[in-house]
């Protein structure tokens, strides 16, 4: 089981200095960046593919149908073992389904759209090479899409693997008013092939001010303001949850992931602004010990 962290310039500098140790970096599917990072470090790619409109996957960066040839080239270039998709239908794609609906007819319609889109990707790559990621509560995602029953049905009916984002699960459970361990117990955890984990904090005035001082657009700040947000540094509550989650992995209660990725820091103006070298220096080794199974969370 590998341990990865989002690629960022500070993380690369700490790795080069021997202050952190990771098995590989997790990178976006940006060909120029991939070539640059791969020249020095092992990496794998996380693809920006969203499913759930019912007419095929969409690239969330281009807002168009995916360029499958580029994806094929990146898979071959990097040896990335899976093509990931995000289970994330948008409200505007299903105008007859309110964001908070739990109507059984709406559940069937959204589940069918998700299954059809995932099956299209499976038809190209095979079920063993496709993993579906659970999404958190989004501002434009019907809550049906992040209920455990729907996620389980999509994974089971398409035969794909589960990319288990445990921080997304915590946010989704909060949105649905469920206990997080109960929520997770109903996910297809035995089909886990990859795990993502981060800290979760309220995106309060501190974070808004940080982005504003860096010149980020007010609309970007408004998107995050006042919500529980992942991809942030761990708090002590996050460490307690991480210890529990890694215990589930080590006890074989969940499927064994090929990689556990810390989704803190990154590239692009937003995530470069949030990335703090001191956070990486302190938190990457601590999480690595939990992932590798040789230290308690309090260490």
Sine and cosine of phi, psi and omega as CSV:
sin_phi,cos_phi,sin_psi,cos_psi,sin_omega,cos_omega
0.00,0.00,0.87,-0.49,-0.02,-1.00
-1.00,0.09,0.34,-0.94,0.11,-0.99
-0.86,-0.51,0.78,-0.62,-0.04,-1.00
-0.78,-0.62,0.29,-0.96,0.11,-0.99
-0.63,-0.77,0.47,-0.88,0.09,-1.00
-0.80,0.60,0.71,-0.71,0.09,-1.00
-0.93,0.38,0.72,-0.70,0.16,-0.99
-0.45,-0.89,0.37,-0.93,0.02,-1.00
-0.87,0.50,-0.69,0.73,0.05,-1.00
-0.89,0.46,-0.63,0.78,0.01,-1.00
-0.91,0.42,-0.66,0.75,0.03,-1.00
-0.89,0.45,-0.64,0.77,0.01,-1.00
-0.91,0.42,-0.65,0.76,0.02,-1.00
-0.92,0.38,-0.62,0.79,0.06,-1.00
-0.90,0.43,-0.69,0.72,0.00,-1.00
-0.88,0.47,-0.57,0.82,-0.01,-1.00
-0.99,0.13,-0.07,1.00,0.00,-1.00
0.98,0.21,0.29,0.96,-0.03,-1.00
-1.00,0.01,-0.32,0.95,0.14,-0.99
-0.72,-0.70,0.31,-0.95,0.06,-1.00
-0.72,-0.69,0.81,-0.59,0.08,-1.00
-0.71,-0.71,0.43,-0.90,0.04,-1.00
-0.98,0.18,-0.48,0.87,-0.01,-1.00
-0.21,-0.98,0.27,-0.96,0.14,-0.99
-0.99,-0.12,0.50,-0.87,0.14,-0.99
-0.99,-0.16,0.81,-0.58,-0.12,-0.99
-0.81,-0.58,0.50,-0.86,0.18,-0.98
-0.94,0.33,0.24,-0.97,-0.07,-1.00
-1.00,0.08,0.86,0.50,0.03,-1.00
-0.96,-0.29,0.96,-0.27,-0.14,-0.99
-0.79,0.61,-0.68,0.74,-0.02,-1.00
-0.91,0.41,-0.67,0.74,0.02,-1.00
-0.91,0.41,-0.67,0.74,0.00,-1.00
-0.85,0.53,-0.71,0.70,0.01,-1.00
-0.89,0.46,-0.67,0.74,0.00,-1.00
-0.89,0.45,-0.75,0.66,-0.05,-1.00
-0.94,0.33,-0.66,0.75,-0.06,-1.00
-0.90,0.43,-0.40,0.92,0.03,-1.00
-0.91,0.42,-0.33,0.94,-0.06,-1.00
-0.84,-0.54,-0.48,0.88,-0.17,-0.99
-0.67,-0.74,0.47,-0.88,0.19,-0.98
-0.91,0.42,0.54,-0.84,-0.01,-1.00
-0.45,-0.90,0.20,-0.98,0.25,-0.97
-0.61,-0.80,0.25,-0.97,-0.15,-0.99
-0.94,-0.35,0.65,-0.76,0.15,-0.99
-0.94,-0.34,0.88,-0.47,-0.13,-0.99
-1.00,0.03,0.56,-0.83,-0.04,-1.00
-1.00,0.02,0.83,0.55,-0.08,-1.00
-0.97,-0.25,0.80,-0.60,0.01,-1.00
-0.89,-0.45,0.67,-0.75,0.03,-1.00
-0.81,-0.58,0.36,-0.93,0.07,-1.00
0.74,-0.67,-0.11,0.99,0.06,-1.00
-0.98,0.19,-0.34,0.94,0.05,-1.00
1.00,-0.05,-0.01,1.00,0.00,-1.00
-0.82,-0.57,0.37,0.93,0.03,-1.00
0.91,-0.41,0.35,-0.94,0.00,-1.00
-0.91,0.42,0.37,-0.93,0.06,-1.00
-0.74,-0.67,0.60,-0.80,0.08,-1.00
-0.99,0.14,0.88,-0.48,-0.10,-1.00
-0.96,0.29,-0.23,0.97,0.04,-1.00
-1.00,0.04,-0.67,0.74,0.00,-1.00
-1.00,-0.02,-0.29,0.96,-0.07,-1.00
0.90,0.44,0.41,0.91,0.00,-1.00
-0.78,-0.63,0.06,-1.00,0.09,-1.00
-0.88,0.48,0.56,-0.83,-0.07,-1.00
-0.89,0.46,0.51,-0.86,0.17,-0.99
-1.00,0.03,1.00,-0.02,-0.11,-0.99
-0.90,0.43,-0.52,0.86,0.02,-1.00
-0.90,0.44,-0.65,0.76,0.05,-1.00
-0.91,0.41,-0.65,0.76,0.05,-1.00
-0.88,0.48,-0.69,0.72,0.03,-1.00
-0.86,0.50,-0.68,0.74,0.00,-1.00
-0.91,0.42,-0.66,0.76,0.00,-1.00
-0.93,0.37,-0.61,0.79,0.07,-1.00
-0.87,0.49,-0.72,0.69,-0.02,-1.00
-0.92,0.38,-0.64,0.77,-0.04,-1.00
-0.91,0.41,-0.61,0.79,-0.15,-0.99
-0.96,-0.28,-0.23,0.97,-0.07,-1.00
0.94,0.33,0.34,0.94,0.07,-1.00
-0.86,0.51,0.82,-0.58,-0.17,-0.99
-0.98,0.18,-0.32,0.95,-0.10,-1.00
-0.74,-0.67,0.49,-0.87,0.23,-0.97
-0.98,-0.18,0.89,-0.45,-0.05,-1.00
-0.99,-0.11,0.56,-0.83,0.11,-0.99
-0.76,-0.65,0.52,-0.85,0.02,-1.00
-0.98,-0.18,0.80,-0.60,0.01,-1.00
-0.98,0.17,1.00,0.06,-0.24,-0.97
-0.55,-0.83,0.93,0.36,0.10,-0.99
-0.91,0.41,0.48,-0.88,0.01,-1.00
-0.96,-0.27,0.54,-0.84,-0.02,-1.00
-0.85,0.53,-0.64,0.77,-0.06,-1.00
-0.93,0.38,-0.32,0.95,0.05,-1.00
-0.99,0.14,-0.26,0.97,-0.02,-1.00
-0.70,-0.71,0.93,0.36,-0.16,-0.99
-0.88,0.47,-0.32,0.95,0.02,-1.00
-1.00,0.06,0.01,1.00,-0.07,-1.00
-0.91,-0.42,0.95,-0.32,0.05,-1.00
-0.88,0.47,0.46,-0.89,-0.11,-0.99
-0.88,0.47,-0.49,0.87,-0.03,-1.00
-0.98,-0.22,0.18,0.98,-0.07,-1.00
-0.90,0.44,0.61,-0.80,0.20,-0.98
-0.79,-0.61,0.35,0.94,0.03,-1.00
-0.86,0.51,0.77,-0.64,-0.03,-1.00
-0.83,0.56,-0.57,0.82,0.03,-1.00
-0.91,0.40,-0.61,0.79,0.04,-1.00
-0.94,0.34,-0.61,0.80,0.06,-1.00
-0.86,0.50,-0.72,0.70,-0.01,-1.00
-0.91,0.42,-0.65,0.76,-0.03,-1.00
-0.90,0.43,-0.71,0.71,-0.01,-1.00
-0.94,0.33,-0.63,0.78,0.04,-1.00
-0.88,0.47,-0.68,0.73,0.01,-1.00
-0.88,0.48,-0.67,0.74,0.02,-1.00
-0.90,0.44,-0.68,0.73,0.03,-1.00
-0.89,0.45,-0.72,0.69,-0.02,-1.00
-0.88,0.47,-0.69,0.72,0.00,-1.00
-0.87,0.49,-0.69,0.72,-0.02,-1.00
-0.92,0.38,-0.66,0.75,0.01,-1.00
-0.92,0.39,-0.63,0.78,0.02,-1.00
-0.88,0.48,-0.56,0.83,0.05,-1.00
-0.88,0.48,-0.66,0.75,0.01,-1.00
-0.94,0.33,-0.64,0.77,0.05,-1.00
-0.88,0.47,-0.61,0.80,0.00,-1.00
-0.89,0.46,-0.49,0.87,-0.02,-1.00
-0.99,0.10,-0.64,0.77,-0.16,-0.99
-0.92,-0.39,-0.26,0.97,-0.09,-1.00
1.00,-0.04,0.60,-0.80,-0.06,-1.00
-0.87,0.50,-0.53,0.85,-0.06,-1.00
-0.95,0.31,-0.22,0.98,-0.04,-1.00
-0.94,-0.35,0.08,1.00,-0.03,-1.00
-0.91,-0.42,0.70,-0.71,0.07,-1.00
-0.78,-0.63,0.67,-0.74,-0.03,-1.00
-0.96,-0.29,0.77,-0.64,-0.05,-1.00
-0.98,-0.18,0.73,-0.68,0.13,-0.99
-0.94,0.34,0.65,-0.76,0.01,-1.00
-0.98,-0.19,0.32,-0.95,0.10,-1.00
-1.00,0.05,-0.10,-0.99,0.13,-0.99
-0.94,0.33,0.88,-0.47,0.01,-1.00
-0.97,-0.23,0.25,-0.97,0.02,-1.00
-0.97,0.25,-0.22,0.98,-0.04,-1.00
-0.69,-0.72,0.39,0.92,-0.03,-1.00
-0.90,-0.43,0.86,-0.51,0.06,-1.00
-0.84,0.55,0.68,-0.73,-0.07,-1.00
-0.90,0.44,-0.35,0.94,0.08,-1.00
-0.80,0.60,-0.62,0.79,-0.12,-0.99
-0.92,0.39,-0.39,0.92,0.00,-1.00
-0.92,-0.38,0.35,0.94,0.17,-0.99
-0.98,0.20,0.60,-0.80,-0.03,-1.00
-0.85,0.53,-0.61,0.80,-0.06,-1.00
-0.90,0.44,-0.64,0.77,-0.01,-1.00
-0.94,0.33,-0.69,0.72,0.03,-1.00
-0.86,0.51,-0.69,0.72,0.00,-1.00
-0.89,0.45,-0.70,0.72,-0.02,-1.00
-0.89,0.46,-0.66,0.75,-0.01,-1.00
-0.89,0.46,-0.72,0.69,0.00,-1.00
-0.90,0.45,-0.71,0.70,-0.05,-1.00
-0.94,0.35,-0.64,0.77,-0.08,-1.00
-0.97,0.23,-0.40,0.92,0.02,-1.00
-0.99,-0.14,-0.31,0.95,-0.01,-1.00
0.98,0.18,0.10,1.00,-0.03,-1.00
-0.98,0.21,0.13,-0.99,0.08,-1.00
-1.00,0.04,0.08,-1.00,-0.06,-1.00
-0.92,-0.40,0.86,-0.50,0.18,-0.98
-1.00,-0.04,0.97,-0.24,-0.16,-0.99
-1.00,-0.04,0.98,-0.21,0.11,-0.99
-1.00,0.00,0.97,-0.23,-0.11,-0.99
-0.95,0.32,-0.45,0.89,0.06,-1.00
-0.95,0.30,-0.62,0.79,0.12,-0.99
-0.87,0.49,-0.64,0.76,0.01,-1.00
-0.88,0.47,-0.64,0.77,0.02,-1.00
-0.90,0.44,-0.69,0.73,0.01,-1.00
-0.92,0.39,-0.64,0.76,0.00,-1.00
-0.91,0.41,-0.68,0.74,0.02,-1.00
-0.87,0.49,-0.67,0.74,0.04,-1.00
-0.87,0.50,-0.70,0.71,-0.03,-1.00
-0.90,0.43,-0.56,0.83,-0.03,-1.00
-1.00,0.03,-0.07,1.00,-0.02,-1.00
0.95,0.32,0.51,0.86,-0.02,-1.00
-0.94,-0.33,0.49,-0.87,0.19,-0.98
-0.90,0.43,0.71,-0.70,-0.15,-0.99
-0.91,0.42,-0.61,0.80,0.00,-1.00
-0.93,0.36,-0.56,0.83,0.08,-1.00
-0.91,0.41,-0.69,0.73,0.04,-1.00
-0.85,0.53,-0.76,0.65,-0.05,-1.00
-0.91,0.42,-0.58,0.82,-0.02,-1.00
-0.87,0.50,-0.40,0.91,-0.03,-1.00
-0.99,-0.14,0.01,1.00,0.09,-1.00
-0.99,0.14,0.30,-0.95,0.02,-1.00
-0.98,0.19,0.85,0.52,-0.16,-0.99
-0.91,0.42,-0.43,0.90,0.01,-1.00
-0.94,0.33,-0.24,0.97,0.03,-1.00
-0.99,-0.12,0.22,0.98,-0.04,-1.00
-0.88,0.48,0.76,-0.65,0.05,-1.00
-0.86,-0.50,-0.34,0.94,-0.02,-1.00
-0.43,-0.90,0.53,-0.85,0.02,-1.00
-0.79,-0.61,0.67,-0.74,0.16,-0.99
-0.90,-0.43,0.60,-0.80,0.00,-1.00
-0.50,-0.87,0.60,-0.80,0.05,-1.00
-0.51,-0.86,0.05,-1.00,0.21,-0.98
-0.99,0.14,0.42,-0.91,0.04,-1.00
-0.81,-0.59,0.78,-0.62,0.04,-1.00
-0.64,-0.77,0.34,-0.94,0.17,-0.99
-0.94,0.34,0.78,-0.63,0.03,-1.00
-0.99,0.16,1.00,0.07,-0.15,-0.99
-0.99,-0.16,-0.31,-0.95,-0.08,-1.00
-0.88,0.47,-0.54,0.84,0.02,-1.00
-0.86,0.51,-0.76,0.65,-0.04,-1.00
-0.95,0.33,-0.62,0.79,0.03,-1.00
-0.88,0.47,-0.65,0.76,0.00,-1.00
-0.92,0.39,-0.62,0.78,0.03,-1.00
-0.86,0.51,-0.71,0.70,0.00,-1.00
-0.93,0.37,-0.65,0.76,-0.01,-1.00
-0.90,0.44,-0.67,0.75,0.00,-1.00
-0.89,0.45,-0.46,0.89,0.01,-1.00
-1.00,0.07,0.00,1.00,0.05,-1.00
1.00,0.09,0.27,0.96,0.04,-1.00
-0.92,0.40,0.56,-0.83,-0.04,-1.00
-0.89,0.46,0.58,-0.81,-0.03,-1.00
-0.86,0.51,-0.53,0.85,0.00,-1.00
-0.92,0.39,-0.55,0.84,0.06,-1.00
-0.92,0.39,-0.71,0.71,0.00,-1.00
-0.89,0.46,-0.68,0.74,-0.01,-1.00
-0.89,0.45,-0.52,0.85,0.01,-1.00
-0.88,0.48,-0.59,0.80,-0.07,-1.00
-0.99,-0.12,-0.43,0.90,-0.18,-0.98
-0.86,0.52,0.70,-0.71,0.11,-0.99
0.97,0.23,0.27,0.96,0.00,-1.00
-0.81,-0.59,0.41,-0.91,0.12,-0.99
-0.96,0.30,0.84,-0.55,-0.15,-0.99
-0.81,-0.58,0.69,-0.72,0.10,-0.99
-1.00,-0.02,-0.16,-0.99,-0.05,-1.00
0.93,0.37,0.41,0.91,0.00,-1.00
-0.88,-0.48,0.17,-0.99,-0.01,-1.00
-0.87,0.49,0.46,-0.89,0.06,-1.00
-0.93,0.37,0.64,-0.77,0.25,-0.97
-0.98,-0.22,0.08,-1.00,0.01,-1.00
-0.89,0.45,-0.55,0.84,0.08,-1.00
-0.89,0.45,-0.60,0.80,0.04,-1.00
-0.92,0.40,-0.62,0.79,0.02,-1.00
-0.91,0.42,-0.63,0.78,0.03,-1.00
-0.89,0.45,-0.67,0.75,0.03,-1.00
-0.92,0.40,-0.67,0.75,0.00,-1.00
-0.87,0.49,-0.64,0.77,0.03,-1.00
-0.89,0.46,-0.68,0.74,0.04,-1.00
-0.90,0.44,-0.71,0.70,-0.04,-1.00
-0.89,0.46,-0.72,0.70,-0.01,-1.00
-0.93,0.38,-0.48,0.88,0.09,-1.00
-0.91,0.42,-0.61,0.79,0.06,-1.00
-0.88,0.48,-0.64,0.77,0.02,-1.00
-0.91,0.41,-0.76,0.65,-0.09,-1.00
-0.93,0.36,-0.40,0.92,0.05,-1.00
-1.00,-0.01,0.06,1.00,0.00,-1.00
0.90,0.44,0.43,0.90,0.10,-0.99
-0.96,0.27,-0.44,0.90,0.09,-1.00
-0.91,-0.41,0.31,-0.95,0.12,-0.99
-0.88,0.47,0.49,-0.87,-0.02,-1.00
-0.98,0.20,0.87,-0.50,0.03,-1.00
-0.97,0.23,0.50,-0.86,0.09,-1.00
-0.96,0.26,-0.43,0.90,0.00,-1.00
-0.50,-0.87,0.58,-0.81,0.21,-0.98
-0.92,-0.40,0.84,-0.55,-0.10,-0.99
-0.91,-0.41,0.78,-0.63,0.15,-0.99
-0.99,0.13,0.90,-0.43,-0.04,-1.00
-0.99,-0.11,0.85,0.53,0.10,-0.99
-0.89,-0.46,0.61,-0.79,-0.03,-1.00
0.99,0.17,-0.08,-1.00,0.04,-1.00
0.50,-0.87,-0.31,-0.95,-0.04,-1.00
-0.87,-0.50,0.25,-0.97,-0.14,-0.99
1.00,-0.03,0.49,-0.87,-0.17,-0.98
-0.84,0.54,-0.67,0.74,-0.03,-1.00
-0.87,0.49,-0.82,0.57,-0.11,-0.99
-0.97,0.26,-0.47,0.88,0.10,-0.99
-0.91,0.42,-0.56,0.83,0.04,-1.00
-0.92,0.39,-0.64,0.77,-0.05,-1.00
-0.98,0.20,-0.45,0.89,-0.06,-1.00
-0.90,0.43,0.79,-0.61,0.00,-1.00
-0.84,-0.54,0.85,-0.53,-0.04,-1.00
-0.87,0.49,-0.58,0.81,-0.01,-1.00
-0.92,0.39,-0.58,0.81,0.07,-1.00
-0.90,0.45,-0.73,0.69,0.03,-1.00
-0.87,0.49,-0.69,0.72,-0.04,-1.00
-0.87,0.49,-0.61,0.79,-0.04,-1.00
-1.00,0.08,-0.63,0.77,-0.22,-0.98
-1.00,-0.08,-0.48,0.88,0.01,-1.00
-0.89,0.46,-0.76,0.65,0.01,-1.00
-0.89,0.45,-0.58,0.81,-0.02,-1.00
-0.91,0.41,-0.68,0.73,0.03,-1.00
-0.94,0.33,-0.59,0.80,0.03,-1.00
-0.85,0.53,-0.64,0.77,0.01,-1.00
-0.91,0.41,-0.60,0.80,0.06,-1.00
-0.92,0.40,-0.68,0.73,-0.03,-1.00
-0.90,0.43,-0.68,0.73,-0.03,-1.00
-0.98,0.20,-0.16,0.99,0.12,-0.99
0.98,0.19,0.48,0.88,-0.04,-1.00
-0.80,-0.60,0.38,0.92,0.07,-1.00
-0.27,-0.96,0.52,-0.85,0.09,-1.00
-0.97,0.23,0.29,-0.96,-0.02,-1.00
-0.89,0.45,-0.45,0.89,-0.09,-1.00
-0.98,0.20,-0.14,0.99,-0.08,-1.00
-0.97,0.25,0.00,0.00,0.00,0.00
